[in-house]
């Protein structure tokens, strides 16, 4: 089955912009022309592709076709480069899965160095980000999984180092007699979301214990640091974010020197290895500077 490229571009424009009207503006055609292209595309594939609304969303079939269009755009961009042709379609969008702490620390410079790409970032825990790649919903991912996803290549990036930190006032209030199991059972900690296992992994490494912790749910890397500084709870914070606060005494470690290292890996679709080659090189370079 041959799918018209103009029809695919109409689908992408609607999903990226959220409406037929905005898609028409992006494509430089009328709204009725956009609607006609989508009707023809839906007739071609025999399925509804877009759920009309504010914003418009893809159906499962539309999502699969949308991701196909993303891959085609990357391959076309690479072909134009290989043939020495002028890039005529503007920046190409690439969707990636990245854990929040990487995005807050070392990953942004890799994005900034990758000209000609627009990024659609999916945030997920490093233990789950590779699942997006397995489902074909992203083209590459920063993950804690060392085994390559089927159909993908994988390179180690280094490790993100975490320290269990809290404010001096918090330590005096909750851990006056030391960081004991009884004290940990009542002292509030900070947890990013239900997938966040850093606090539990640190407890297991530092004390050999596994226990339920009273927690604040706080899905923000920088808010984690601020919350610890304000005495809201103790949390696992990336070393590079808290190093100045540890040096100034605004934060202290629960157990000095007891760090948790989380190895990270870069996974990318093998079929798109060449179009993603520059991005991969930038990711590896940024990781070499920002990870241990």
Secondary structure, 3 states (H helix, E strand, C coil): CCCCHHHHHHHHHHHHHCCHHHHHHHHCCCHHHHHHHHHHHHHHHCCCCEECCCCCEECHHHHHHHHHHHHHHHHHHHHHHHCCCCCCCCCEEEEEEECHHHHHHCCHHHHHCCCCEEEEEEECCCCCHHHHHHCCCCCEEEECCCCCCCCEEEEEEEEEEEEEEECHHHHHHHCCCCCCHHHHCCCCEEECCCCCCHHHHHHHHHHCCCCCCCEEECCCHHHHHHHHHCCCCEEEEEHHHHHHHHHHCCCEECCCCCEEEEEEEEEEEHHHCCCCHHHHHHHHHHHHHHCC
